[in-house]
Amino acid sequence: MSNCLFCYQPLNKNEQDFHASCSKKIFGQPTAPVLPYSEADLEPLAKELLQSQTAVTGVQAKLSLHITSNHKTDIAPRFTIVGLWGGYILKPPTALYRQLPEVEDLTMHLAELAKIKTAPHSLIRLQSGNLAYITRRIDRIKKGKLAMEDMCQITERLTEDKYQGSYEQIGKAIQKHSVNPGLDLVNFFELVLFSFLTGNADMHL
């Protein structure tokens, strides 16, 4: 018996990769869209997006996805790779770290157990059978892009200097700008502590 890639609970005999309810939570529909790519397909596509400067920013390799539907009932919805404006971000495994998607998704599950708010996320199967990490973008709504600020903007730091800050500087920024600094500082401390305990070293500004 296999387990659901979203909730990790056992699947029924007629279910594949996702419970219908779990697929609806992450993809908005009872059947998961087809992901018609393998690692071999994704590498040249990622390089092409980087060269066109339409790739999603960050250290890890990632691709922006959009769900496309066909009006014909016998054709399942599928993911297609787009520039910056997709509703999902896909992080495939890499040659150096084959189980990185599983580690990231597990860390997100642990964060939820610790009552830390997370973006909707799941594992998803590539055509090769290997797993990739997928998350639904929370800065995208039906009307377009939802403006969000991060600590680089709040502390007036350039994006390329995002690793040069400190937890102390972030704490002072929270104290300065928050309408409820006491609660927000406690939440920030819990997030830092969780990141330390889980070995999450990519909590940049």
ZAMARGU-4260 file (C-alpha; in steps of 0.2 Angstrom, whole numbers, plus 5000, padded with zeros to 4 digits):
<rodrens>
0) 5000/5000/5000 | 5007/5017/4995 | 5004/5034/5004 | 4997/5050/4999 | 5011/5063/4993
5) 5001/5077/5002 | 4996/5070/5019 | 5007/5055/5020 | 4992/5044/5025 | 4989/5027/5016
10) 4979/5028/5000 | 4964/5017/4995 | 4966/5003/4982 | 4959/5014/4968 | 4969/5030/4972
15) 4986/5035/4965 | 4998/5047/4974 | 4984/5058/4981 | 4968/5057/4990 | 4954/5066/4981
20) 4952/5078/4995 | 4971/5081/4997 | 4972/5084/4978 | 4958/5097/4980 | 4967/5106/4994
25) 4984/5108/4984 | 4978/5108/4966 | 4960/5114/4968 | 4953/5099/4959 | 4950/5080/4965
30) 4963/5073/4952 | 4981/5079/4952 | 4986/5087/4935 | 4998/5078/4925 | 5016/5083/4927
35) 5023/5078/4910 | 5042/5080/4913 | 5057/5070/4919 | 5073/5077/4926 | 5081/5075/4909
40) 5067/5087/4902 | 5068/5100/4916 | 5087/5103/4915 | 5087/5111/4898 | 5071/5121/4901
45) 5078/5128/4918 | 5094/5134/4908 | 5083/5142/4895 | 5073/5151/4908 | 5088/5157/4917
50) 5096/5164/4901 | 5079/5173/4897 | 5080/5180/4915 | 5062/5174/4919 | 5067/5161/4932
55) 5061/5161/4950 | 5074/5168/4961 | 5083/5158/4975 | 5097/5146/4978 | 5088/5130/4973
60) 5084/5125/4956 | 5065/5129/4953 | 5053/5131/4939 | 5036/5141/4938 | 5021/5130/4934
65) 5004/5134/4928 | 4989/5122/4927 | 4981/5121/4909 | 4965/5113/4906 | 4957/5106/4890
70) 4938/5107/4887 | 4938/5089/4882 | 4933/5079/4897 | 4944/5064/4892 | 4960/5075/4893
75) 4967/5077/4911 | 4973/5095/4916 | 4992/5096/4915 | 5006/5107/4922 | 5015/5118/4909
80) 5031/5127/4913 | 5029/5146/4912 | 5040/5161/4916 | 5037/5170/4932 | 5018/5171/4932
85) 5014/5153/4936 | 5003/5148/4951 | 5015/5134/4957 | 5034/5132/4960 | 5042/5115/4957
90) 5059/5110/4965 | 5065/5094/4956 | 5079/5083/4964 | 5097/5087/4960 | 5111/5076/4955
95) 5120/5080/4972 | 5105/5079/4983 | 5093/5066/4976 | 5081/5067/4992 | 5081/5086/4994
100) 5062/5087/4989 | 5057/5074/5002 | 5067/5083/5015 | 5059/5100/5011 | 5042/5093/5011
105) 5045/5084/5028 | 5052/5100/5035 | 5036/5109/5030 | 5025/5095/5038 | 5035/5097/5054
110) 5033/5116/5054 | 5014/5113/5053 | 5015/5102/5068 | 5024/5115/5077 | 5009/5127/5073
115) 5020/5137/5061 | 5010/5144/5046 | 5017/5137/5029 | 5012/5139/5011 | 5002/5125/5003
120) 5015/5111/4998 | 5016/5093/4993 | 5027/5080/4984 | 5023/5076/4966 | 5029/5062/4955
125) 5039/5066/4939 | 5038/5055/4924 | 5054/5046/4929 | 5045/5040/4945 | 5056/5051/4956
130) 5048/5064/4968 | 5049/5083/4966 | 5043/5096/4979 | 5029/5108/4974 | 5021/5123/4982
135) 5007/5134/4978 | 5012/5152/4977 | 5004/5163/4990 | 5008/5179/4981 | 4997/5175/4966
140) 4978/5178/4966 | 4965/5177/4952 | 4967/5196/4949 | 4986/5194/4947 | 5001/5197/4958
145) 4999/5200/4977 | 5012/5212/4983 | 5022/5205/4998 | 5037/5212/5008 | 5051/5203/5015
150) 5065/5208/5027 | 5076/5214/5013 | 5064/5227/5009 | 5059/5232/5027 | 5078/5233/5032
155) 5082/5242/5015 | 5095/5229/5010 | 5098/5224/4992 | 5093/5206/4987 | 5111/5201/4983
160) 5115/5205/5002 | 5101/5195/5009 | 5113/5183/5018 | 5123/5197/5026 | 5110/5201/5039
165) 5107/5194/5057 | 5093/5188/5068 | 5096/5203/5079 | 5094/5215/5065 | 5077/5207/5060
170) 5072/5207/5078 | 5075/5226/5079 | 5065/5228/5063 | 5050/5219/5070 | 5051/5229/5085
175) 5051/5245/5075 | 5038/5241/5062 | 5026/5229/5070 | 5009/5234/5078 | 5011/5219/5090
180) 5030/5218/5092 | 5029/5206/5108 | 5019/5193/5099 | 5028/5195/5083 | 5045/5193/5091
185) 5040/5177/5100 | 5034/5170/5083 | 5050/5175/5076 | 5060/5167/5090 | 5050/5151/5087
190) 5054/5151/5069 | 5072/5153/5071 | 5072/5139/5084 | 5063/5128/5072 | 5075/5131/5058
195) 5090/5128/5069 | 5082/5111/5076 | 5078/5105/5058 | 5094/5111/5050 | 5086/5124/5039
200) 5100/5135/5034 | 5092/5144/5020 | 5081/5156/5031 | 5087/5171/5022 | 5080/5188/5024
</rodrens>
